Amino acid sequence: MSRQPSFRDLEKLSAYLDGELNASTQAKIETRLARDPNLRAALDDLRLSRAVLRRTPQRRAPRNFTLSPQMVAKRPPLPRLVPALNYASVLAALLFAFTFLSPFGIGDAAMSKAPMMEMAAAEAPAEEAPAPMMMDATEEPAAAEEAPMMEEAIAEDAVGESAAAPAAEAEAPIAQTPTVQTTIPEEAGVGAGEAEDVEATQEPELASEPVQEGLPATQKSLTQATMQPPMQTPVSIPDTPQNSRVQLTFVQRILLIAIVLFLLAGWFLRRATIAKWQKASK
Amino acid sequence: MDEPALIRDAKHGDLDAFNRLVLHYQDMLYNTAYRVLGDPALAADATQEAFISAFRKLKSYRGGSFKAWLLRIVTNACYDELRRKKRRPSTPLEPLTENDEEMEAPRWLADPNASPEKQVETFELEQAIQNCIEALPPDFRAVVVLTDIQGLDYKEAAAALKKPLGTVKSRLARARLRLRDCLQAVRELLPAAFRLEEGSTL
């Protein structure tokens, strides 16, 4: 038995003092305490230390530490509508963005019209355009332009010989370009100036090229006449796809309005709640 | 005081309910902070911080001893204060050995400012004890304050400090031994019943 108890013994004595030893260890230490005066002395020291600490006067808190709402920066309980409105506006924004992305993915009525318009512009007869544009219920300006085009098409039909070509084109829109090229020289050969003009005003580029290539012998005044309308027509036809970009579809407008409405409603609701809460907390 | 009901209400954001708990526990928290920090102003700051953070994370309280839960928060607040103080040290008193080794010569007892006579004159017993507590490493301080001053059992102290029971046991023993050495130096201040024996070998 060493004269000075080891730290392990002292640790046990400390725990023994607090009654935190298990039964067997406690029994062992008690038998050792009975034999070893050094151990007893160490226990007494520890007991005294503990007694002094336990007698340490308790200080009263110098002030009350109660909390005010401002101290905890507690947010007022917001109505559930506020996060709901926020989520709704985010959802609307996502949908809104999706309407612009759709041409690359799933076909969307709103956007598929742009390439269609280009195709229609490349084709000779006017019937081509109205057909896909009828699909675009959402596109207002396009729909507005349908009527005159239809009239022109009817006028063209009335002229006669080219009637077969538009019909073929309506059935097979992609394969029609060669047929157009073949029909145009015929028309020009017949000398149907009206038909030429009508065609030219509608489809400038394609119409003018075949005329120049296929009919080098024909008078230049006619080719010039066909060249001139292209200057005017791009104003009217490419106008439509441009409009489709700037002017939003019905769905897009609704979504845009929804985004703004949801955001504003959420913001006002939040402000009103906070103002009410601040008033109450004062 | 219906503590569980108050806690439940406070969890739902009832600040009044929480403030009733504050009033009940503020002395205990302030005392703990004061014993650990040894500075009334710092202790008040730590106590306030502790109550604020207790209210904020009240939802994380899952039953058990609310007292131990609060004491853990205030102990952590004290550690934060001590860390802050360490960053801007005002007194270079760091008597601790890092590896938990028993210090044979308690040189932290050497007070360059006041002679023992002066201490006897100016310090009350409480101040003497406080000085001894402050001479302990923060971890030892917290254990001894929680168990011997606040009267927690080992299990509660272990929960409050988030330390294993064995660590609490060992730290408490070391802290008591150091305190015993320290208190012996100021034994004149101790009431007769607490006088430490001269002949003690420890």
Interface residues (C-beta under 8 A of the other chain):
Chain A: R3 Q4 P5 F7 L10 E11 L13 S14 A15 D18 E20 N38 A41 A42 D44 D45 L46 L48 S49 R50 A51 V52 L53 R54 R55 T56 P57 Q58 R59 R60 A61 P62 R63 N64 F65 T66 L67 S68 P69 M71 V72 K74 P77
Chain B: G13 L15 F18 N19 V22 L23 Q26 D27 L29 Y30 N31 Y34 R35 P40 A44 T47 Q48 F51 I52 F55 R56 E102 E126 I129 Q130 I133 V144 T147 D148 I149 G151 D153 Y154 K169 S170 L172 A173 R174 R176 L177 L179 R180 L183 L190 A193 F194 L196 E197 S200 T201 L202
